[in-house]
Amino acid sequence: MAALSKVALAHGSGGRLSRELVESVFLKSFSNPSLLPLEDSAEVRIPGATLAFTTDSYVVTPVEFPGGDIGRVAVCGTVNDLAVKGARPLALSAGFILEEGFSGDLLARITASMRRAADEAGVSIVTGDTKVVEKGKADGIFINTSGIGLIPRGRRLASSSVKPGDIIIVSGNLADHGVAVMNARNRLGLGGAIKSDAAPLNGLIEAALKIPGARAMRDITRGGLATVLNEVSGACGLTAEADEEAVPVSAATRNACALLGLDPLYVANEGKIVIFAAPGAAAKILKALRSHRYGRDAAIAGRMLKENKPQVRLNTAIGGSRIMLMLEGEQLPRIC
């Protein structure tokens, strides 16, 4: 892999260039057994317990949009990254970088939104930090949240554990977040009441984990479902085969993506997960998801296959198939 010469906007997309940045720079400097799996959270073992630990930074613009704001996304994103490792979130931190002149009323709305999201998830924000930079040196507000959670004894979810024949389950309609933010940012006036799906999913995930048989879970954020499937495919050495007509996307969001030239399988989400489940458990896990308010539109979207090489294949609505690579470039900048 060639050495990085300059950082490009697309290095923050969550797609192929993000992966290359991590592998060529960060892994080179920081590689260790907890980091190497490159999943949503790291497992940290301490005497008598296994913790999940994660961190993320949020740079959304605009900071408020239909269905959420940067504060809700920051809390939900970190809670979800812990929960997809099977962890029960314990505590979060919150760091703020504020630009001189940022509205105090807007900051109060954002922090109140964070509190509501944390209360919904049953977790507290227990520590934090604030820095203020000169006007013009930032874009209003950036937020970093970190979180720790406890992984119950005997519970293990990992992309490398996925097996041939496992079923791919998506927890609900995709691409709502990315389209809602883009609509608000560019004042497109798209109809259909498209709102961000930002939500804490630890309750939904605990409901699914009551059914034995989940091998792995991933949070579907930047890069969309297609990029996550590529990451899991590479980790387990299998082909992920998805059915286009089975992947849940609302009619309003599908129409908006068609109008804007976007593929909903690559658009960001903030309240959706993908589960890789043993075939005998998939129907029960799907039922458990659909019984929760954040999983009512859950669907079986595909399967994992043993083929010559790991890849992601989409069976199209017109009867063909195409290979889906990781997201190339920056489809929607500043989305989460």
Sine and cosine of phi, psi and omega as CSV:
sin_phi,cos_phi,sin_psi,cos_psi,sin_omega,cos_omega
0.00,0.00,0.77,-0.64,-0.05,-1.00
-0.92,0.40,0.52,-0.86,0.04,-1.00
-0.92,0.40,0.55,-0.84,0.00,-1.00
-0.96,0.28,0.79,-0.61,0.04,-1.00
-1.00,-0.06,-0.73,0.68,0.03,-1.00
-0.57,-0.83,0.52,-0.86,0.06,-1.00
-0.99,0.17,0.75,-0.66,0.05,-1.00
-0.94,-0.34,0.34,-0.94,0.03,-1.00
-0.83,0.56,-0.60,0.80,-0.04,-1.00
-0.92,0.39,-0.27,0.96,0.07,-1.00
-0.92,0.39,-0.23,0.97,0.05,-1.00
-0.97,-0.23,0.25,0.97,-0.12,-0.99
-0.98,0.19,-0.32,0.95,-0.13,-0.99
1.00,0.07,0.02,1.00,-0.03,-1.00
-0.98,-0.19,-0.55,-0.84,-0.10,-0.99
-0.87,0.49,-0.70,0.72,-0.04,-1.00
-0.93,0.38,-0.55,0.83,0.10,-1.00
-0.88,0.47,-0.69,0.73,0.01,-1.00
-0.89,0.46,-0.68,0.74,0.00,-1.00
-0.91,0.42,-0.61,0.79,0.05,-1.00
-0.88,0.47,-0.72,0.69,0.01,-1.00
-0.87,0.49,-0.73,0.69,-0.09,-1.00
-0.95,0.30,-0.61,0.79,-0.09,-1.00
-0.99,0.10,-0.40,0.91,-0.07,-1.00
-0.89,-0.45,-0.88,0.48,-0.16,-0.99
-0.95,0.31,-0.69,0.72,0.04,-1.00
-0.91,0.42,-0.57,0.82,0.01,-1.00
-0.86,0.51,-0.59,0.81,-0.03,-1.00
-1.00,-0.02,-0.57,0.82,-0.22,-0.98
-0.91,-0.42,0.06,1.00,-0.16,-0.99
-0.78,0.63,0.74,-0.67,0.08,-1.00
-0.32,-0.95,0.26,-0.96,-0.10,-1.00
-0.86,0.51,-0.53,0.85,0.00,-1.00
-0.96,0.29,-0.55,0.84,-0.05,-1.00
-0.99,0.13,-0.56,0.83,-0.20,-0.98
-0.83,0.56,-0.57,0.82,0.01,-1.00
-0.89,0.46,-0.37,0.93,0.04,-1.00
0.80,0.60,0.75,0.66,0.06,-1.00
-0.98,-0.20,-0.13,-0.99,-0.11,-0.99
-0.93,0.38,-0.49,0.87,0.08,-1.00
-0.67,-0.74,0.44,-0.90,0.11,-0.99
-1.00,-0.07,0.56,-0.83,0.14,-0.99
-1.00,0.01,0.79,-0.62,0.02,-1.00
-0.84,-0.55,0.90,-0.44,-0.05,-1.00
-1.00,-0.04,0.77,-0.64,0.09,-1.00
-0.80,-0.60,0.28,-0.96,-0.02,-1.00
-0.81,0.59,0.89,-0.46,0.08,-1.00
1.00,0.04,-0.02,1.00,-0.05,-1.00
-0.34,-0.94,0.34,-0.94,0.14,-0.99
-0.85,-0.52,0.83,-0.57,0.00,-1.00
-0.97,-0.23,0.47,-0.88,0.24,-0.97
-0.97,-0.25,0.65,-0.76,-0.05,-1.00
-0.68,-0.73,0.75,-0.66,-0.03,-1.00
-0.55,-0.84,0.37,-0.93,0.08,-1.00
-0.54,-0.84,0.49,-0.87,0.02,-1.00
-0.40,-0.92,0.48,-0.88,0.04,-1.00
-0.89,-0.46,0.59,-0.81,-0.13,-0.99
-0.83,-0.56,0.77,-0.64,-0.13,-0.99
-0.71,-0.71,0.64,0.77,-0.14,-0.99
-0.92,0.38,0.63,-0.78,0.17,-0.98
-0.65,-0.76,0.79,-0.62,-0.02,1.00
-0.94,0.33,0.30,-0.95,-0.08,-1.00
-0.98,0.19,-0.28,0.96,0.14,-0.99
-0.84,-0.55,0.63,-0.78,-0.05,-1.00
-0.39,-0.92,0.28,-0.96,-0.01,-1.00
-0.84,0.54,0.83,-0.55,0.03,-1.00
1.00,-0.08,-0.07,1.00,-0.01,-1.00
0.11,-0.99,-0.23,-0.97,0.01,-1.00
-0.34,-0.94,0.09,-1.00,-0.06,-1.00
-0.87,0.49,-0.54,0.84,-0.01,-1.00
-0.93,0.36,-0.71,0.70,0.03,-1.00
-0.89,0.45,-0.68,0.73,0.02,-1.00
-0.87,0.49,-0.66,0.75,-0.03,-1.00
-0.89,0.46,-0.69,0.72,0.01,-1.00
-0.94,0.33,-0.76,0.65,-0.06,-1.00
-0.89,0.45,-0.65,0.76,-0.02,-1.00
-0.87,0.50,-0.67,0.74,-0.02,-1.00
-0.96,0.29,-0.66,0.75,0.07,-1.00
-0.85,0.53,-0.70,0.71,-0.05,-1.00
-0.93,0.37,-0.59,0.81,0.04,-1.00
-0.89,0.45,-0.58,0.82,0.09,-1.00
-0.94,0.33,-0.70,0.71,-0.14,-0.99
-0.92,0.39,-0.56,0.83,-0.01,-1.00
-0.94,0.33,-0.20,0.98,0.16,-0.99
-1.00,0.01,0.09,1.00,-0.02,-1.00
1.00,0.08,0.12,0.99,-0.06,-1.00
-1.00,0.09,0.48,-0.88,0.16,-0.99
-0.99,-0.15,0.92,-0.39,-0.10,-1.00
-0.84,0.54,0.69,-0.73,0.00,-1.00
-0.96,-0.30,-0.72,0.70,-0.09,-1.00
-0.30,-0.95,0.45,-0.89,0.03,-1.00
-0.83,-0.56,0.40,-0.92,0.24,-0.97
-0.92,-0.40,0.33,-0.94,0.03,-1.00
-0.63,-0.78,0.86,-0.52,0.07,-1.00
-0.91,-0.41,0.71,-0.71,-0.06,-1.00
-0.87,-0.49,0.75,-0.66,0.24,-0.97
-0.93,-0.36,0.92,-0.39,-0.10,-1.00
-0.94,-0.35,0.62,-0.78,0.07,-1.00
-1.00,0.01,0.69,-0.73,0.06,-1.00
-0.76,0.66,0.76,-0.65,0.00,-1.00
1.00,-0.07,-0.04,1.00,0.01,-1.00
-0.88,0.47,0.62,-0.78,-0.08,-1.00
-0.90,0.44,0.80,-0.60,0.07,-1.00
-0.91,0.41,-0.61,0.79,0.02,-1.00
-0.90,0.43,-0.66,0.75,0.01,-1.00
-0.92,0.39,-0.65,0.76,0.05,-1.00
-0.87,0.49,-0.66,0.76,0.02,-1.00
-0.90,0.44,-0.63,0.78,0.03,-1.00
-0.91,0.42,-0.66,0.75,-0.03,-1.00
-0.92,0.40,-0.70,0.71,-0.01,-1.00
-0.93,0.37,-0.56,0.83,0.08,-1.00
-0.90,0.43,-0.63,0.78,0.05,-1.00
-0.90,0.44,-0.64,0.77,0.06,-1.00
-0.88,0.48,-0.67,0.74,0.01,-1.00
-0.89,0.46,-0.68,0.73,0.00,-1.00
-0.89,0.45,-0.67,0.74,0.00,-1.00
-0.91,0.41,-0.65,0.76,0.02,-1.00
-0.91,0.42,-0.66,0.75,0.04,-1.00
-0.88,0.48,-0.67,0.74,0.01,-1.00
-0.88,0.47,-0.62,0.79,-0.01,-1.00
-0.99,0.17,-0.20,0.98,-0.02,-1.00
0.96,0.29,0.60,0.80,-0.05,-1.00
-0.70,-0.71,0.44,-0.90,-0.01,-1.00
-0.93,-0.37,0.52,-0.86,0.16,-0.99
-1.00,-0.03,0.95,-0.32,-0.25,-0.97
-0.96,-0.27,-0.19,0.98,0.02,-1.00
-0.37,-0.93,0.28,-0.96,-0.04,-1.00
-0.11,-0.99,-0.10,-1.00,-0.02,-1.00
-0.39,-0.92,0.46,-0.89,0.03,-1.00
-0.70,-0.71,0.72,-0.70,0.15,-0.99
-0.78,-0.62,0.58,-0.81,0.07,-1.00
-0.87,-0.49,0.76,-0.64,0.01,-1.00
-0.91,-0.41,0.32,-0.95,-0.05,-1.00
-0.88,0.47,0.47,-0.88,0.03,-1.00
-0.84,0.55,0.73,-0.68,-0.03,-1.00
1.00,-0.05,-0.10,1.00,-0.02,-1.00
-0.99,-0.14,-0.01,1.00,0.04,-1.00
-0.47,-0.88,-0.15,-0.99,-0.01,-1.00
-0.86,-0.52,0.84,0.54,0.06,-1.00
1.00,0.02,-0.95,0.31,-0.07,-1.00
-0.45,-0.89,0.73,-0.68,0.20,-0.98
-0.86,-0.50,0.61,-0.79,-0.01,-1.00
-0.79,-0.61,0.71,-0.70,0.17,-0.98
-0.91,-0.42,0.74,-0.67,0.12,-0.99
-0.82,-0.57,0.66,-0.75,0.13,-0.99
-0.85,-0.53,0.37,-0.93,-0.02,-1.00
-0.49,-0.87,0.47,-0.88,0.13,-0.99
-0.83,-0.56,0.53,-0.85,0.04,-1.00
-0.55,-0.83,0.34,-0.94,-0.01,-1.00
-0.98,-0.18,0.81,-0.58,0.08,-1.00
-1.00,-0.02,0.89,-0.46,-0.02,-1.00
-0.85,0.53,0.54,-0.84,-0.01,-1.00
-0.83,0.55,0.73,-0.69,0.04,-1.00
1.00,0.04,-0.12,0.99,0.00,-1.00
-1.00,-0.09,0.80,-0.60,0.03,-1.00
-0.61,-0.79,0.85,-0.52,0.08,-1.00
-0.85,-0.53,0.83,-0.56,-0.03,-1.00
-0.44,-0.90,0.63,-0.78,0.01,-1.00
-0.86,0.51,-0.55,0.84,-0.01,-1.00
-0.93,0.36,-0.21,0.98,-0.02,-1.00
-1.00,0.03,-0.12,0.99,-0.03,-1.00
-0.92,0.40,0.64,-0.77,-0.10,-1.00
-0.85,-0.53,0.36,-0.93,0.07,-1.00
-0.84,0.54,0.67,-0.74,-0.01,-1.00
1.00,-0.03,-0.23,0.97,0.03,-1.00
-0.88,0.48,0.52,-0.86,-0.09,-1.00
-0.99,-0.15,0.67,-0.74,0.03,-1.00
-1.00,-0.09,0.87,-0.49,0.00,-1.00
-0.89,-0.46,0.79,-0.61,0.06,-1.00
-0.97,-0.26,0.70,-0.72,-0.18,-0.98
-0.98,0.18,-0.11,0.99,0.03,-1.00
0.21,-0.98,-0.14,-0.99,-0.09,-1.00
-0.88,0.47,0.73,-0.69,-0.07,-1.00
-1.00,-0.07,0.35,-0.94,0.23,-0.97
0.98,0.20,0.02,1.00,-0.02,-1.00
-0.88,0.47,-0.67,0.75,-0.06,-1.00
-0.89,0.45,-0.79,0.61,-0.04,-1.00
-0.86,0.51,-0.66,0.75,-0.01,-1.00
-0.94,0.34,-0.63,0.78,0.01,-1.00
-0.89,0.45,-0.69,0.73,0.01,-1.00
-0.92,0.40,-0.69,0.73,0.01,-1.00
-0.90,0.44,-0.64,0.77,0.02,-1.00
-0.89,0.46,-0.69,0.72,0.00,-1.00
-0.94,0.33,-0.64,0.77,-0.05,-1.00
-0.90,0.44,-0.68,0.73,-0.11,-0.99
-0.97,-0.22,0.07,1.00,0.02,-1.00
0.77,0.64,0.80,0.60,-0.07,-1.00
-0.97,0.22,-0.36,0.93,0.01,-1.00
0.95,0.33,0.46,0.89,0.00,-1.00
-0.92,0.39,0.68,-0.73,0.01,-1.00
-1.00,0.09,-0.19,-0.98,0.06,-1.00
1.00,0.06,0.11,0.99,0.06,-1.00
0.79,0.62,0.75,0.66,0.00,-1.00
-0.96,0.27,0.82,-0.57,-0.02,-1.00
-0.79,-0.61,0.46,-0.89,0.11,-0.99
-0.86,0.50,0.54,-0.84,0.03,-1.00
-1.00,-0.08,0.22,0.98,-0.09,-1.00
-0.78,0.63,0.85,-0.53,-0.05,-1.00
-0.32,-0.95,0.54,-0.84,0.13,-0.99
-0.98,0.18,0.80,-0.60,-0.16,-0.99
-0.95,-0.33,0.21,0.98,-0.03,-1.00
-0.90,0.44,-0.56,0.83,0.06,-1.00
-0.92,0.38,-0.68,0.73,0.06,-1.00
-0.87,0.50,-0.70,0.71,-0.05,-1.00
-0.92,0.39,-0.65,0.76,0.04,-1.00
-0.88,0.47,-0.60,0.80,0.05,-1.00
-0.89,0.45,-0.66,0.75,0.01,-1.00
-0.93,0.37,-0.58,0.81,-0.07,-1.00
-0.98,0.22,-0.14,0.99,0.14,-0.99
-0.93,0.37,-0.34,0.94,0.05,-1.00
-1.00,-0.10,0.90,-0.43,0.04,-1.00
-0.89,0.46,0.62,-0.79,0.08,-1.00
0.74,-0.67,-0.16,0.99,0.08,-1.00
-0.97,0.25,0.81,-0.58,0.00,-1.00
-1.00,-0.06,-0.61,0.79,-0.05,-1.00
-0.42,-0.91,0.42,-0.91,0.13,-0.99
-0.67,-0.74,0.52,-0.86,0.10,-1.00
-0.66,-0.75,0.57,-0.82,0.08,-1.00
-0.99,0.15,0.81,-0.59,-0.06,-1.00
-1.00,-0.06,1.00,-0.10,-0.03,-1.00
-0.89,-0.47,-0.85,-0.53,-0.02,-1.00
-0.85,0.53,0.66,-0.75,-0.01,-1.00
1.00,0.00,-0.27,0.96,0.10,-1.00
0.94,0.34,-0.11,-0.99,-0.05,-1.00
-0.88,0.48,-0.64,0.76,-0.05,-1.00
-0.86,0.51,-0.67,0.74,-0.01,-1.00
-0.94,0.35,-0.66,0.75,0.03,-1.00
-0.88,0.47,-0.68,0.73,0.02,-1.00
-0.88,0.48,-0.60,0.80,0.06,-1.00
-0.90,0.43,-0.65,0.76,0.01,-1.00
-0.90,0.44,-0.70,0.71,-0.01,-1.00
-0.93,0.36,-0.65,0.76,0.04,-1.00
-0.84,0.54,-0.69,0.72,0.02,-1.00
-0.92,0.40,-0.57,0.82,-0.04,-1.00
-0.95,0.30,-0.57,0.82,-0.06,-1.00
-0.97,-0.24,-0.14,0.99,0.04,-1.00
0.97,0.25,0.38,0.92,-0.04,-1.00
-0.89,-0.45,0.23,-0.97,0.12,-0.99
-1.00,-0.03,0.75,-0.66,0.13,-0.99
-0.99,-0.11,0.87,-0.49,0.01,-1.00
-0.93,-0.37,0.88,-0.48,0.00,-1.00
-0.91,-0.41,0.48,-0.88,0.02,-1.00
-0.96,-0.27,0.89,-0.46,-0.09,-1.00
-0.82,0.58,-0.68,0.73,-0.05,-1.00
-0.95,0.32,-0.33,0.94,-0.02,-1.00
-1.00,0.00,-0.33,0.95,-0.01,-1.00
-0.94,0.34,0.85,-0.53,-0.10,-1.00
-0.97,0.24,0.84,-0.54,0.10,-1.00
-0.61,-0.79,0.76,-0.65,-0.01,-1.00
-0.92,0.40,0.41,-0.91,-0.01,-1.00
-0.88,0.48,-0.65,0.76,-0.04,-1.00
-0.90,0.43,-0.69,0.72,0.00,-1.00
-0.94,0.34,-0.62,0.78,0.05,-1.00
-0.88,0.48,-0.68,0.74,0.01,-1.00
-0.92,0.40,-0.63,0.77,0.02,-1.00
-0.90,0.43,-0.67,0.74,0.03,-1.00
-0.89,0.45,-0.65,0.76,0.03,-1.00
-0.89,0.45,-0.64,0.77,0.00,-1.00
-0.91,0.40,-0.61,0.79,-0.09,-1.00
-1.00,-0.04,-0.05,1.00,-0.01,-1.00
0.96,0.28,0.52,0.85,-0.01,-1.00
-0.96,-0.29,0.52,-0.85,0.12,-0.99
-0.99,-0.15,0.90,-0.44,-0.06,-1.00
-0.86,0.50,-0.34,0.94,0.01,-1.00
-0.97,0.25,-0.16,0.99,0.05,-1.00
-0.93,-0.37,-0.04,1.00,-0.08,-1.00
-1.00,0.06,0.57,-0.82,-0.08,-1.00
-0.93,0.37,0.48,-0.88,0.09,-1.00
-0.75,-0.66,0.36,-0.93,0.09,-1.00
-0.73,-0.68,0.22,0.98,0.02,-1.00
-0.46,-0.89,0.57,0.82,0.00,-1.00
-0.70,-0.71,0.56,-0.83,0.06,-1.00
-0.77,-0.64,0.30,-0.95,0.17,-0.99
-0.86,-0.50,0.70,-0.71,-0.02,-1.00
-0.90,-0.43,0.68,-0.74,0.09,-1.00
-0.94,-0.34,0.92,-0.40,-0.19,-0.98
-0.83,-0.56,0.53,-0.85,0.11,-0.99
-0.86,0.51,0.61,-0.79,-0.09,-1.00
-0.80,0.60,-0.65,0.76,-0.04,-1.00
-0.94,0.33,-0.27,0.96,-0.04,-1.00
-0.97,-0.23,-0.21,0.98,-0.18,-0.98
-0.86,0.51,-0.70,0.71,-0.05,-1.00
-0.90,0.44,-0.64,0.77,0.00,-1.00
-0.94,0.34,-0.63,0.77,0.04,-1.00
-0.90,0.43,-0.67,0.75,0.04,-1.00
-0.86,0.50,-0.69,0.73,0.02,-1.00
-0.89,0.46,-0.66,0.75,0.02,-1.00
-0.90,0.44,-0.66,0.75,0.04,-1.00
-0.88,0.47,-0.73,0.69,-0.07,-1.00
-0.93,0.37,-0.29,0.96,0.04,-1.00
-0.99,0.15,-0.17,0.99,0.00,-1.00
-0.98,-0.20,0.54,-0.84,-0.10,-1.00
-0.90,0.44,-0.43,0.90,0.02,-1.00
-1.00,-0.04,0.11,0.99,0.00,-1.00
-0.77,-0.64,0.32,0.95,-0.09,-1.00
-0.89,0.45,-0.46,0.89,-0.02,-1.00
-0.98,-0.21,0.32,0.95,0.00,-1.00
-0.87,0.50,0.50,-0.86,-0.05,-1.00
-0.45,-0.89,0.48,-0.88,0.18,-0.98
-0.98,0.19,0.86,-0.52,-0.15,-0.99
-0.94,-0.35,-0.17,0.98,-0.03,-1.00
0.18,-0.98,-0.39,-0.92,-0.13,-0.99
-0.42,-0.91,0.28,-0.96,0.04,-1.00
-0.96,-0.28,0.72,-0.69,-0.10,-1.00
-0.80,-0.60,0.49,-0.87,0.10,-0.99
-1.00,-0.05,0.93,-0.36,0.00,-1.00
-0.74,-0.67,-0.17,-0.99,-0.10,-0.99
-0.90,0.43,-0.55,0.83,-0.02,-1.00
-0.49,-0.87,0.43,-0.90,0.04,-1.00
-0.94,0.34,0.72,-0.70,0.04,-1.00
-0.27,-0.96,0.08,-1.00,0.06,-1.00
-0.86,-0.51,0.82,-0.58,-0.03,-1.00
-0.86,-0.52,0.74,-0.67,0.03,-1.00
-0.95,-0.32,0.85,-0.52,0.15,-0.99
-0.99,0.16,0.91,-0.42,-0.16,-0.99
-0.99,0.15,0.26,-0.96,-0.03,-1.00
-0.92,0.39,-0.36,0.93,-0.03,-1.00
-0.99,-0.10,0.13,0.99,0.11,-0.99
0.99,-0.16,0.01,1.00,0.05,-1.00
-0.99,-0.17,-0.28,-0.96,0.08,-1.00
-0.51,-0.86,0.41,-0.91,0.05,-1.00
-0.54,-0.84,0.47,-0.88,0.03,-1.00
-0.99,0.10,0.73,-0.69,0.03,-1.00
-0.95,-0.32,0.90,-0.44,0.02,-1.00
-1.00,0.03,0.11,-0.99,0.13,-0.99
-0.90,0.43,0.41,-0.91,0.01,-1.00
-0.81,0.59,0.78,-0.63,0.08,-1.00
-0.98,-0.19,0.73,-0.68,0.05,-1.00
0.96,0.28,-0.33,-0.94,-0.06,-1.00
-0.88,-0.47,0.99,-0.16,-0.05,-1.00
-0.95,0.30,-0.72,0.69,0.00,-1.00
-0.69,-0.72,0.99,-0.13,-0.03,-1.00
-0.94,0.34,0.43,-0.90,0.09,-1.00
0.83,0.56,0.79,0.62,-0.14,-0.99
-0.97,-0.24,-0.30,0.95,-0.01,-1.00
-0.25,-0.97,0.00,0.00,0.00,0.00
